[in-house]
Amino acid sequence: MENQDKQIIETLDKIRPFIQRDGGDIEFKKFENGVVYVKMHGACQGCSFIDLTIKETIEVILQEEVPGVAKVEVVED
């Protein structure tokens, strides 16, 4: 596992309890060309607020915590 992957996973682990509190979860899939790909689970899947949550929360935190992260994209699988 690359160092950036490890940093991303550690950061997502810090965010996870807040997502789980709302009945959802987040899974790291891969990091490629500055983009973090994640899959959403539970209440987050198909939620109308997921784009807002990703862009204004998760993406901002990852950009601050992990060098090289440009954006976060949600994948279905």
Contacts in CASP RR format, 6 or more apart in sequence:
PFRMAT RR
TARGET T0000
AUTHOR 0000-0000-0000
METHOD contacts of the structure
MODEL  1
MENQDKQIIETLDKIRPFIQRDGGDIEFKKFENGVVYVKMHGACQGCSFI
DLTIKETIEVILQEEVPGVAKVEVVED
2 31 0 8 1.000
4 31 0 8 1.000
4 66 0 8 1.000
4 67 0 8 1.000
4 68 0 8 1.000
4 69 0 8 1.000
5 28 0 8 1.000
5 30 0 8 1.000
5 31 0 8 1.000
7 65 0 8 1.000
7 66 0 8 1.000
8 28 0 8 1.000
8 31 0 8 1.000
8 36 0 8 1.000
8 62 0 8 1.000
8 66 0 8 1.000
8 69 0 8 1.000
9 28 0 8 1.000
11 61 0 8 1.000
11 62 0 8 1.000
11 65 0 8 1.000
11 66 0 8 1.000
12 26 0 8 1.000
12 28 0 8 1.000
12 38 0 8 1.000
12 58 0 8 1.000
12 62 0 8 1.000
14 61 0 8 1.000
15 26 0 8 1.000
15 57 0 8 1.000
15 58 0 8 1.000
15 61 0 8 1.000
16 25 0 8 1.000
16 26 0 8 1.000
19 25 0 8 1.000
19 26 0 8 1.000
19 44 0 8 1.000
19 53 0 8 1.000
22 43 0 8 1.000
22 44 0 8 1.000
23 42 0 8 1.000
23 43 0 8 1.000
23 44 0 8 1.000
24 40 0 8 1.000
24 41 0 8 1.000
24 42 0 8 1.000
24 43 0 8 1.000
24 44 0 8 1.000
24 45 0 8 1.000
25 40 0 8 1.000
25 41 0 8 1.000
25 42 0 8 1.000
25 44 0 8 1.000
26 38 0 8 1.000
26 39 0 8 1.000
26 40 0 8 1.000
26 41 0 8 1.000
26 44 0 8 1.000
26 58 0 8 1.000
27 38 0 8 1.000
27 39 0 8 1.000
27 40 0 8 1.000
27 41 0 8 1.000
28 36 0 8 1.000
28 37 0 8 1.000
28 38 0 8 1.000
29 37 0 8 1.000
29 38 0 8 1.000
29 39 0 8 1.000
29 75 0 8 1.000
30 37 0 8 1.000
31 37 0 8 1.000
31 69 0 8 1.000
34 68 0 8 1.000
34 69 0 8 1.000
34 70 0 8 1.000
34 71 0 8 1.000
35 70 0 8 1.000
35 71 0 8 1.000
35 72 0 8 1.000
35 73 0 8 1.000
36 59 0 8 1.000
36 62 0 8 1.000
36 69 0 8 1.000
36 71 0 8 1.000
36 72 0 8 1.000
36 73 0 8 1.000
37 72 0 8 1.000
37 73 0 8 1.000
37 74 0 8 1.000
37 75 0 8 1.000
38 54 0 8 1.000
38 58 0 8 1.000
38 72 0 8 1.000
38 73 0 8 1.000
38 74 0 8 1.000
38 75 0 8 1.000
39 74 0 8 1.000
39 75 0 8 1.000
39 76 0 8 1.000
39 77 0 8 1.000
40 46 0 8 1.000
40 47 0 8 1.000
40 50 0 8 1.000
40 74 0 8 1.000
44 50 0 8 1.000
44 53 0 8 1.000
47 53 0 8 1.000
50 74 0 8 1.000
54 72 0 8 1.000
54 74 0 8 1.000
55 72 0 8 1.000
58 72 0 8 1.000
59 69 0 8 1.000
59 71 0 8 1.000
59 72 0 8 1.000
62 69 0 8 1.000
62 72 0 8 1.000
63 69 0 8 1.000
63 70 0 8 1.000
END
